[in-house]
Amino acid sequence: MSSSKDIETLLKMQVVAVVGCSPKAGRPSNRVASYLMDAGYRVIPVNPGCEEVLGERCYPDLAVVPDPVDVVLVFRRAEFVPEVARQAAAKGSKGLWLQTGVSHPAAERQARESGMIVVADECFMSQHLSRMGR
C-alpha cells in the first residue's frame, strides 16, 4: 500500500517519463500523459516502437533519455518492471510509479533500497485529480 505522503511527494515532481506511452489516443497511457502535459508536467514518452508521441520525442528506453527524470510512470506488465526500475535507479530518478494494475514486490523493494519513492497499483492522473481539485 502506498502512503499518502509518498503519493503527494511524487505528484509535486515535474518531469515524468511515461514508460509504455502509446501513440493511440484511446489508450490509458496516452490519456494520462496528455492530461499530465495539460496539467503542466514535462512528459517524456518512452516506447521502443515510436519516434514521437503527443508531439514529444519518444525514446526506446529510459537509459537513452538524455535529461534527468524525476518520476518514472510505468504502463507495462509486471514482468517488465524490474528492468524499468533498474534503469530508473541508474538514471537517478527520485520516484517509480506503477500504474493501476501493475505491481512487482521485489522490484519495488529494490527501487526503495536504491532511494526511490515507490507507488504501486495507483493511477497518477486519478491521484492528481483528487488532490488538485480538478
C-alpha positions in Angstrom: 0.0 0.0 0.0 1.4 3.4 -1.0 1.4 6.1 1.6 -0.5 9.4 1.0 2.8 11.2 1.7 4.6 9.3 -1.0 1.9 9.9 -3.5 1.8 13.7 -2.7 5.6 13.9 -2.9 5.7 12.3 -6.4 2.8 14.4 -7.6 4.8 17.5 -6.9 7.7 16.4 -9.1 7.7 17.9 -12.6 9.5 15.7 -15.1 7.7 12.4 -15.7 8.9 9.7 -18.0 5.9 7.6 -19.2 7.2 4.1 -19.9 4.8 2.3 -22.3 3.3 5.5 -23.6 1.1 4.7 -26.5 0.6 6.9 -29.5 -3.1 5.8 -29.6 -5.4 8.4 -28.1 -7.8 5.8 -26.6 -5.1 4.0 -24.6 -4.8 4.8 -20.8 -1.1 5.7 -21.1 -1.8 8.3 -23.8 -4.7 9.8 -21.9 -2.7 10.1 -18.7 0.3 11.5 -20.5 -1.9 14.1 -22.3 -3.6 15.0 -19.0 -0.2 15.5 -17.3 1.0 17.7 -20.1 -2.1 19.8 -19.8 -1.5 20.0 -16.0 1.9 21.5 -16.6 4.2 18.4 -16.2 7.0 17.8 -18.6 6.3 14.4 -20.1 8.9 12.2 -21.7 7.3 9.3 -23.6 9.2 6.0 -23.6 8.2 3.4 -26.1 10.6 1.4 -28.4 8.0 1.4 -31.2 7.6 5.1 -31.6 9.7 8.1 -32.5 7.1 10.7 -31.3 4.1 10.6 -29.0 1.9 13.7 -28.2 4.3 15.9 -30.1 7.2 14.9 -27.9 10.3 12.9 -28.9 9.8 9.3 -27.8 12.7 7.2 -26.5 13.1 3.4 -26.8 14.1 3.1 -23.1 15.0 5.1 -20.0 18.7 4.6 -20.5 18.8 6.8 -23.6 16.7 9.6 -22.3 19.2 12.5 -22.2 17.5 14.6 -19.5 17.0 14.0 -15.8 13.7 12.3 -14.9 12.0 12.9 -11.6 9.4 10.2 -11.7 9.1 7.1 -13.9 5.5 6.2 -14.6 5.1 2.6 -15.7 2.4 1.4 -18.1 4.0 -2.0 -18.7 3.2 -5.6 -17.5 4.8 -6.7 -14.2 7.5 -8.8 -15.9 9.0 -5.6 -17.3 9.1 -3.7 -14.0 12.5 -5.0 -12.8 14.3 -3.7 -15.8 12.5 -0.4 -15.8 13.2 0.0 -12.1 16.9 -0.8 -12.7 17.1 1.9 -15.4 15.2 4.4 -13.3 17.7 3.9 -10.4 20.7 4.1 -12.8 19.2 7.4 -14.1 18.9 8.8 -10.6 15.1 9.1 -10.7 13.5 10.0 -7.4 10.3 8.0 -7.9 8.9 4.9 -9.5 5.1 4.9 -10.0 3.5 1.7 -11.2 0.1 2.5 -12.8 -3.1 0.8 -11.7 -2.9 -3.0 -12.1 0.9 -3.0 -12.1 3.0 -4.3 -9.2 6.2 -6.2 -8.7 7.1 -6.5 -5.0 10.7 -7.5 -5.5 11.4 -4.7 -8.0 9.5 -2.2 -5.7 11.7 -3.3 -2.8 14.9 -2.9 -4.8 13.7 0.6 -6.0 13.1 1.7 -2.4 16.5 0.3 -1.4 18.1 2.4 -4.2 16.5 5.5 -2.6 13.4 5.9 -4.8 9.9 6.6 -3.5 7.6 3.9 -4.9 3.9 4.0 -5.6 2.3 0.8 -7.0 -1.1 -0.1 -8.4 -2.4 3.5 -8.4 -3.4 5.9 -11.1 -1.2 9.0 -11.3 -4.0 11.0 -13.0 -6.7 10.0 -10.6 -4.5 10.8 -7.6 -3.6 14.2 -9.2 -7.3 14.9 -9.9 -8.3 14.0 -6.3 -5.7 16.2 -4.7 -5.7 19.2 -7.1 -9.4 19.7 -7.1 -9.8 19.2 -10.9 
